[in-house]
């Protein structure tokens, strides 16, 4: 029994996914990701570069309270999203 580090990276990464990202991963066909590189590329293709100001601005513009989310949790998520925007792009 041999453990590949890429398998560990993928398993750890999967456990960090939440909400839409977790749903996205679950929707992938079985055995469609064979390497850590494929996982990174698929995730970036789906969600973009999270440091790209255009991505962050789009995320901020489309933020909504989730149906089962408390106002407090939404406010926390909203502020985190806002604070990730470069100052020049903030409203």
Residue pairs with C-beta under 8 A, 6 or more apart in sequence:
6 35
6 36
9 36
9 39
10 33
10 36
10 39
13 39
13 43
14 25
17 24
17 25
19 66
21 43
21 47
24 46
24 47
28 42
32 42
33 39
33 42
47 55
48 54
48 55
49 55
50 56
53 85
53 86
53 89
56 81
56 84
56 85
56 86
56 89
57 85
57 89
59 81
60 81
60 82
60 85
63 77
63 78
63 81
65 71
65 74
66 74
69 77
82 90
